[in-house]
Amino acid sequence: NGKGEYRMKINCLSCGHTIDLDETYSDYEGQVKCYTCSALLEVKLEESLIKSVKFLKLTRSADDGI
């Protein structure tokens, strides 16, 4: 077998929460949402390695409409 559990983690650039990514993201370029603070991150992953992470925006904010 030799198939271990796949886990890749990145930290949210807005709140610092750990975001777990599964094997679906081993080669991925696009957006990932933090479910703790609703921030959108732009990520680039190649062969399960993080190439870049950029903060895009908060999708929800307590300050909206003020």
C-alpha positions in Angstrom: 0.0 0.0 0.0 2.4 2.7 1.2 -0.3 5.3 0.9 -0.3 7.6 3.9 -2.8 10.2 4.8 -2.2 13.3 2.7 -2.2 16.6 4.5 -1.0 20.0 3.4 -1.6 23.0 5.5 -1.3 26.7 4.8 -1.9 29.5 7.3 -4.4 32.2 6.5 -2.6 35.5 5.9 -5.5 37.4 7.5 -6.2 35.6 10.8 -3.4 32.9 11.0 -5.9 30.0 11.1 -4.6 26.7 9.6 -6.3 25.7 6.4 -6.1 22.0 5.7 -5.9 21.0 2.0 -6.3 17.4 0.7 -4.7 15.7 -2.4 -7.1 17.6 -4.7 -4.9 20.6 -4.2 -1.5 18.9 -5.0 -1.4 20.8 -8.3 -3.7 23.8 -8.0 -3.7 27.5 -8.8 -6.7 29.5 -7.7 -8.6 30.7 -4.7 -8.9 29.1 -1.2 -11.3 30.5 1.4 -10.5 30.6 5.1 -13.7 29.4 6.9 -12.6 31.1 10.1 -12.5 34.8 8.9 -13.8 34.4 5.3 -10.6 35.7 3.7 -9.9 34.7 0.1 -6.3 33.6 -0.6 -4.8 33.2 -4.1 -2.6 30.1 -4.0 -0.3 28.3 -6.4 0.7 24.7 -5.5 2.8 22.4 -7.6 3.5 18.7 -6.7 2.2 19.4 -3.1 4.6 22.3 -2.6 3.4 25.8 -1.9 4.8 28.2 -4.6 2.9 31.3 -3.5 0.1 32.5 -1.3 -1.4 36.0 -1.6 -4.2 37.7 0.4 -7.0 38.8 -1.9 -9.8 40.1 0.3 -12.2 39.4 3.1 -15.5 38.1 1.7 -17.5 39.1 4.7 -16.8 41.8 7.3 -18.4 43.0 10.4 -17.7 46.6 9.1 -19.7 46.1 5.9 -22.2 49.0 5.3 -20.7 51.3 7.9 
